[in-house]
Amino acid sequence: MILRRFISTSILRATISILVLSASVPAQAQKFFSFQKDSVPMFRGFAVSFDLVGAGLMAFTDNGQYEGALRVNLHDEWFPIIEAGLGRANHNDDVTKIHYSTSAPYFRIGIDKNLLKDKHGDNRLYGGLRYAFTSYKVDISCPDFTDPTWKWPTGYGVLDAPCNYHWIEAVVGVDAKIYGPLHLGWSLRYKRRIAHKEEGDFGNTWYVPGFGIFGDTRLGGTFNVIIDI
Amino acid sequence: MMKRLVYLSLAALMVACSSVDCPVDRTVATLYQIRTSDGDELTITDTMTISTVNVDNEDVVLYSGRDSIIYNKGVGISQFNLPISYSHPEDVLLFKFEIANTDSLVRDTVWIKKDDYPHFESVDCNTTFFHTLTNVRYTHNYIDSIVINNPSVTYDSKTVHFYLYPKSDD
């Protein structure tokens, strides 16, 4: 009896909560997705940007990416964005002697929202989402080694294995006006793989163009030079 | 303030974490279970030794004049693990059974055909191979039959790959 009363109370509370939420969410969502009403025009131009972190990794490490982006400015509030890049890895491991190489383009599409109250100021704080995709091939090899039991030389290699990778990113970033059309900004990204395929069932891939090294961390970032056009 | 935040973040973004993420159990081996003809698990009382050998026109040829023991004098066993070659189309194993309470020694040769696949986890993990067992044949001195139960040889060390049925009158 007590259990039945408890269940009834829980169901009642849940129902009231859902009703309250369903009444309030559309209003909040409408406010979130609407544009501020002022005299500033809707279309405010384009901006192109180039990521220095990926280029730095490409220059100083054995994996990295060249990445650029085209952003549309809608009323200084919403920023649809396309990001494209070329990711590359050419790694020789000192311990395992494994050589891993890949080079392929990748693409992201998404949207950012300016979270600052002063939408039309020089600086912006972004929150946004991306969907990303890459199709790439990997080469994995290592020098011949001796089978520990049978003692004959054994070769190991995966050549031009086609793979694809889909992921989403949650983005937080800032953008500060430096001089004229020049801005600098950074973004911090939380990445989640949503689908992947490796032809040939050879296991996992290590570096994925645009995503980075799988398993290392789900966090990533960019430091952007941005020019309004 | 915002500009300072932008500059400071450049250094922070260049710092990356890294970790080695290799599987804990990286053994790729075959698991045999000895069974009665009724399909029950059987513990044999004879002493079993298994060696790797080479073959030439169906004749067993020892490596450099000797065989290589991979399972030595097992007694009272019902299951055992054997290594599998990394990359070779067929493994040949020599089973020797010392019959309990006698001086007799019975030998069987087992040929295991397989497909080998390079397996990759990370550049931090050593190379390994997975396998698909395609066929097994054997002589019939002690062994009645060997049946492939699970053809996929991977890191899974719990699933039995072969059922080995000894002759019931041995």
Interface residues (C-beta under 8 A of the other chain):
Chain A: L52 V53 G56 H91 D93 V95 T96 I98 Y100 N123 I140 C142 F145 D147 P148 T149 W150 K151 W152 T154 G155 Y156 G157 V158 V174 A176 I178 L184 G185 W186 L188 G200 D201 F202 G203 N204 T205 W206 I213 G215 D216 T217 G221 T222 F223
Chain B: M2 K3 L5 V6 Y7 S9 L10 A12 L13 M14 A16 C17 S18 S19 D21 T52 Y63 S68 I70 P83 S85 Y86 S87 H88 D91 Y117 P118 H119 F120 E121 S122 V123 D124 C125 N126 T127 F129 F130
